[in-house]
Amino acid sequence: DNTLRYTRIVMHYVTSHYATPFTLDELAAEVGLTKSYICRLFRQHTGTTIMNYVNLLRCYQAIYMMESGVTITKAALSVGFSDYNYFSRLFKKVIGYRPSEYMSKIQAEKAKI
């Protein structure tokens, strides 16, 4: 299916560029399709929007970094967020905890081991 190929191209682009700001227009130009068409295809194949996918990827990358000892602020900046408060709100929306709450939970679990 050719449309699935476009979704894979979008996923590859996002995986390679999530840490730097990019627009859906830039992504569409890279793929060679209109913005509305790639958004529709992506949602059809994944069940989510491109920006939700970007935010999910950024949050999970931040978790990986934080669990590796990077500070929350540095992790947020490294995955493409310039505003810590926005990162914290989005992280809570995606993960269910604020970043500091998440790290406290992880540290408590590590202490049990």
C-alpha positions as CSV (number, residue, x, y, z in Angstrom):
1,D,0.0,0.0,0.0
2,N,1.5,3.3,-1.1
3,T,-0.3,5.3,1.5
4,L,1.3,3.3,4.3
5,R,4.7,4.1,2.8
6,Y,4.0,7.8,3.2
7,T,3.1,7.2,6.9
8,R,6.4,5.4,7.4
9,I,8.3,8.3,5.7
10,V,6.5,10.7,8.1
11,M,7.4,8.5,11.1
12,H,11.1,8.4,10.0
13,Y,11.2,12.1,9.5
14,V,9.7,12.8,12.9
15,T,12.0,10.3,14.6
16,S,15.0,12.1,13.0
17,H,13.8,15.6,13.7
18,Y,11.7,15.5,16.9
19,A,14.4,17.5,18.9
20,T,14.3,20.5,16.6
21,P,11.3,22.6,15.8
22,F,9.6,21.8,12.4
23,T,6.3,22.7,10.9
24,L,3.8,20.4,9.2
25,D,4.4,22.5,6.1
26,E,8.1,21.5,6.2
27,L,7.1,17.9,6.7
28,A,4.7,18.0,3.8
29,A,7.3,19.5,1.5
30,E,9.7,16.7,2.6
31,V,7.2,14.0,1.8
32,G,5.9,15.7,-1.3
33,L,2.3,15.7,-0.4
34,T,-0.1,18.3,1.0
35,K,-0.3,18.9,4.7
36,S,-3.9,17.9,5.0
37,Y,-3.3,14.7,3.0
38,I,-0.4,13.5,5.1
39,C,-2.2,14.4,8.3
40,R,-5.2,12.4,7.1
41,L,-3.1,9.4,6.1
42,F,-1.1,9.4,9.3
43,R,-4.2,9.5,11.4
44,Q,-5.8,6.7,9.3
45,H,-2.8,4.4,9.8
46,T,-1.8,5.2,13.4
47,G,-5.0,6.4,15.1
48,T,-3.3,9.6,16.2
49,T,-2.2,13.0,14.8
50,I,1.3,13.8,13.7
51,M,1.8,16.3,16.5
52,N,0.5,13.8,19.2
53,Y,3.1,11.4,17.8
54,V,5.8,14.0,18.0
55,N,4.8,14.9,21.6
56,L,4.7,11.2,22.6
57,L,8.1,10.6,21.2
58,R,9.5,13.7,22.9
59,C,8.1,12.7,26.3
60,Y,9.4,9.1,26.0
61,Q,12.9,10.4,25.0
62,A,12.8,12.8,27.9
63,I,12.0,9.8,30.2
64,Y,14.9,7.9,28.8
65,M,17.2,10.8,29.4
66,M,15.9,11.5,32.9
67,E,16.3,7.9,33.9
68,S,19.9,8.1,32.7
69,G,20.6,10.9,35.1
70,V,19.9,14.0,33.0
71,T,18.1,16.8,34.8
72,I,14.4,17.3,33.9
73,T,15.2,20.8,32.4
74,K,18.1,19.6,30.3
75,A,16.0,16.6,29.1
76,A,13.1,19.0,28.1
77,L,15.5,21.2,26.2
78,S,17.2,18.2,24.5
79,V,14.0,16.8,23.1
80,G,12.8,20.1,21.6
81,F,11.0,22.0,24.3
82,S,12.1,25.6,24.9
83,D,9.5,26.3,27.6
84,Y,9.7,24.1,30.8
85,N,6.2,24.9,31.9
86,Y,4.8,23.8,28.5
87,F,6.9,20.6,28.7
88,S,5.6,19.9,32.2
89,R,1.9,20.4,31.3
90,L,2.3,18.3,28.1
91,F,4.3,15.6,30.0
92,K,1.4,15.3,32.5
93,K,-1.1,15.1,29.7
94,V,0.8,12.3,27.9
95,I,2.3,10.3,30.8
96,G,-0.1,11.1,33.6
97,Y,2.4,12.7,36.0
98,R,4.4,15.9,36.0
99,P,8.1,15.2,35.3
100,S,9.1,15.7,38.9
101,E,6.4,13.4,40.1
102,Y,7.4,10.8,37.6
103,M,11.1,11.0,38.7
104,S,10.1,10.7,42.4
105,K,8.1,7.6,41.5
106,I,11.0,6.1,39.6
107,Q,13.4,6.8,42.4
108,A,11.1,5.3,45.0
109,E,10.8,2.1,42.8
110,K,14.6,2.0,42.5
111,A,14.9,2.3,46.3
112,K,12.8,-0.9,46.7
113,I,15.1,-3.0,44.6
